[in-house]
Amino acid sequence: MTTNNWPDPARPGFPMFPDRDGWHVVNIYSPFLLFWNHESELWWDKSQRYYWTIPEITEDTASHSYIGPVLTPDQIKEVRREERERCAKLCEDAYEKSGHDFEYLACNGVAAQIRNLGDAP
């Protein structure tokens, strides 16, 4: 993998959500599951017999690509909730920046609708 194939090009070898343990898919000839241990910063194979350090994983996967994390349903809900909150805040900030009172109800109404989506896909 080149540094541009990683979620954060400034941190090659680190997965998306580097502060969490979890499974990730890396395309090494075909999609391949690797387990990220955030405390040791090591990548493990699925049987956890072999591991790669950050320099090793970036060198070994130089011509391959990072696909992404394998998320549980609860993690998907959490990510969706965080993204919706971010969008709602953008709506509220749009009103604050505009300073137009007539936009107040629309901006706050949209923010409330976004937050009320809950776990809906």
C-alpha positions in Angstrom: 0.0 0.0 0.0 1.2 3.5 -0.6 0.6 6.0 2.1 -2.4 7.3 0.2 -4.2 3.9 0.6 -4.5 4.2 4.3 -7.4 6.2 6.0 -5.0 8.8 7.2 -2.1 9.2 4.7 -0.1 10.9 7.5 -0.2 7.7 9.5 0.4 4.8 7.1 -0.1 1.4 8.6 -2.8 2.6 11.0 -6.4 1.6 10.3 -9.6 3.6 10.5 -10.5 3.9 14.2 -6.9 3.2 15.3 -7.9 3.6 19.0 -10.1 0.5 18.8 -9.3 -3.2 18.5 -11.1 -4.8 15.6 -11.1 -6.6 12.3 -10.2 -4.9 9.0 -10.2 -5.9 5.4 -7.1 -5.4 3.4 -6.9 -6.4 -0.2 -3.8 -8.6 -0.5 -4.4 -10.4 -3.8 -8.0 -10.8 -2.6 -9.8 -9.4 0.5 -8.0 -10.6 3.6 -9.1 -10.2 7.3 -6.5 -8.8 9.7 -7.0 -8.0 13.4 -5.8 -4.6 14.7 -4.6 -4.5 18.3 -4.5 -0.9 19.3 -2.5 -1.3 22.5 0.4 -3.1 20.9 -0.2 -1.4 17.5 0.2 -4.8 15.8 -1.7 -6.4 12.9 -2.6 -10.1 13.4 -3.8 -12.8 11.1 -7.2 -14.4 11.7 -5.7 -17.2 13.8 -3.6 -14.7 15.7 -0.4 -16.7 15.1 1.4 -14.2 13.0 1.6 -10.4 13.4 3.0 -7.4 11.5 4.4 -4.3 12.9 3.5 -0.9 11.4 6.7 -0.8 9.2 6.1 -4.4 8.1 2.5 -3.9 7.2 3.2 -0.8 5.1 6.1 -2.5 3.3 4.3 -5.9 2.8 1.2 -4.3 1.4 2.8 -1.7 -0.8 0.9 -2.7 -3.9 -2.3 -3.6 -2.1 -5.1 -1.6 -0.6 -6.8 -1.0 2.8 -10.6 -1.5 2.3 -12.0 -0.7 5.7 -13.1 -1.8 9.2 -15.5 -4.7 9.8 -18.1 -3.0 12.0 -20.6 -4.7 14.3 -24.3 -3.5 14.2 -23.7 -1.5 17.4 -20.7 0.2 15.9 -22.6 1.0 12.8 -25.3 2.6 14.9 -22.7 4.6 16.8 -21.0 5.8 13.6 -24.4 6.8 12.2 -25.4 8.6 15.4 -22.1 10.5 15.4 -22.5 11.5 11.8 -26.1 12.6 12.3 -25.1 14.7 15.3 -22.4 16.3 13.1 -24.9 17.2 10.4 -27.4 18.6 13.0 -24.6 20.8 14.4 -23.9 22.0 10.9 -27.5 23.1 10.5 -27.4 24.9 13.8 -24.1 26.6 12.9 -25.5 27.7 9.6 -28.2 29.7 11.4 -25.6 31.2 13.9 -23.4 32.3 11.0 -26.3 33.8 8.9 -27.8 35.8 11.7 -31.2 35.9 9.9 -34.1 35.3 12.3 -36.3 33.9 9.5 -33.8 31.0 9.1 -34.0 30.1 12.8 -37.0 27.8 12.6 -35.8 26.1 9.4 -32.3 25.4 10.6 -33.4 24.2 14.1 -36.2 22.2 12.5 -33.8 20.4 10.2 -31.4 19.7 13.1 -34.2 18.2 15.1 -35.4 16.0 12.2 -31.8 14.7 11.8 -31.5 13.9 15.5 -34.9 12.2 15.5 -33.8 9.7 12.8 -32.4 7.6 15.6 -31.2 4.2 14.3 -33.1 4.4 11.0 -30.8 3.6 8.0 
